[in-house]
Amino acid sequence: MGRMFEKRKATMFKRWDRMAKAFTRVGKEIAIAVRDGGPTPENNPALRRAIQNARAVNMPKDKVQNAIDKASGAGATDYQELVYEGYAPHGVALLIETATDNPTRTISNIRLCFKKGNGSIGTSGSVSYMFERQGVFKLKAEGLDAEELELELIDHGLEELEESEDEEGNSILVIRCGFSSFGELQSAIEERGIEPISSEAEYAPTTTVSLSDEQTEEVLACVDRFEQDDDVQKVWHTLA
């Protein structure tokens, strides 16, 4: 009984950690969007995307509004968006997106994560050529005709539409476009009265590396070490 309780407690703490990390990431997205485009969602597409992403991770409305108010006020944290490149073990390329108010601290932590994860940090451009930046929108599938929507959006930059499921088994549509078409496709989706579950920029690998189960665990442990850092927003990799 005691062992089962400890296991449940560990699972609960892990879930809370993931939620806290998600709230921190989205809070920074909101702050950057407000800094660049103002605090009014109607006039700021990036802020609308950030608010959608906040809803996707179940961030309470009051926390979303607090993040907007904080970013709008005097003394708001000025985050710099920096991307670091390198390799995890076994030749798996990594792109690490960060948002930081202290680049010196961040690069120190990034170097340490590479060292502890048996990886190696690279120079700018050393692995980014292995990735393609895309816009990715996730929509609730209910009430939508996927084929009709695909035809309507293809002239607005849509490159791929696939049907999938979220973590709870609900049907969703995943729409991808080139990053240069991100804003246009967002507008086209909104004009049709569709509010995305989430909308983000992603780095999709153009080539992947297949490894054994043991090697895969080593790579994922390295990735997890980066993801635990508060300055890190997202980690992209070429692991198959």
C-alpha positions, -999 to +999 in steps of 0.1 A: +000+000+000+028+024+010+047+017-023+015+023-043+009+056-025+045+068-032+041+059-068+009+079-071+024+108-053+054+108-077+031+107-107+011+136-092+042+157-086+054+150-121+021+161-135+023+193-115+058+199-127+047+196-163+018+220-157+040+245-140+065+243-169+037+247-194+024+278-176+059+293-175+064+287-212+030+302-222+035+331-198+067+340-217+049+337-250+023+361-237+049+386-225+068+385-258+036+389-278+024+419-257+059+435-259+059+432-297+022+439-305+004+454-275-020+440-250-052+439-272-058+404-286-080+418-314-051+438-328-023+413-320-023+379-338+006+366-318-012+374-285-043+356-298-021+325-305-005+327-271-039+329-254-051+299-274-020+280-263-027+290-227-062+275-230-047+243-245-027+237-213-056+247-191-041+279-178-067+297-157-082+329-172-071+350-143-035+338-148-037+347-185-050+382-177-023+386-150+004+377-175-010+403-200-013+430-173+022+422-160+037+424-195+019+457-202+031+474-170+063+493-161+092+471-154+080+442-175+105+415-180+122+418-214+128+383-227+152+376-255+144+347-278+176+327-285+181+293-302+210+270-294+222+241-315+241+209-309+240+172-306+226+147-281+243+113-279+244+091-310+244+119-335+209+132-328+206+169-337+190+193-312+175+228-316+168+244-282+145+274-281+148+297-251+133+329-238+155+345-212+161+377-193+197+366-186+215+352-216+247+346-196+229+323-172+211+306-200+242+297-221+259+285-190+230+262-182+228+250-218+265+241-219+260+222-186+230+203-200+250+192-231+279+181-209+258+161-184+238+146-213+270+134-231+261+158-260+280+187-276+270+223-282+274+235-318+277+268-335+249+288-352+238+269-383+255+237-374+223+216-373+195+241-381+197+231-418+183+197-407+150+213-397+122+231-415+103+258-396+065+253-399+033+267-386+011+241-369-026+246-360-047+221-341-084+223-345-113+204-329-126+181-357-162+181-346-184+200-370-157+205-396-155+189-430-118+181-434-118+179-472-138+211-476-116+229-452-084+217-469-097+231-503-106+264-487-072+269-470-048+256-496-047+290-512-037+305-479-006+284-474-019+251-461+006+224-470-008+194-450-039+185-432-042+153-412-068+138-388-054+128-354-063+124-317-053+144-287-041+128-254-077+122-243-087+105-276-107+134-290-106+138-328-086+168-340-073+182-373-036+191-375-028+217-402+007+226-413+021+254-434+054+270-442+064+295-415+061+324-440+024+316-444+017+314-406-001+348-403-021+344-435-033+309-426-042+321-390-063+349-405-080+325-429-089+301-401-102+329-379-123+343-408-142+310-409-151+314-372-128+286-362-108+290-330-078+267-329-070+246-299-034+257-303-012+273-329+026+272-328+058+275-348+076+241-349+109+229-362+102+197-382+133+175-389+140+169-426+159+138-417+158+115-387+180+091-368+168+056-358+184+041-326+180+011-303+158+013-273+187+018-250+202+046-271+168+063-275+165+064-237+199+081-235+188+107-260+154+113-243+172+117-209+194+144-225+163+162-240+145+160-207+174+177-189+170+207-213+133+207-208+136+210-171+154+244-174+131+273-169+147+293-197+140+266-223+107+269-242+110+239-266+135+213-277+134+199-312+153+168-323+160+145-352+153+112-332+129+090-352 
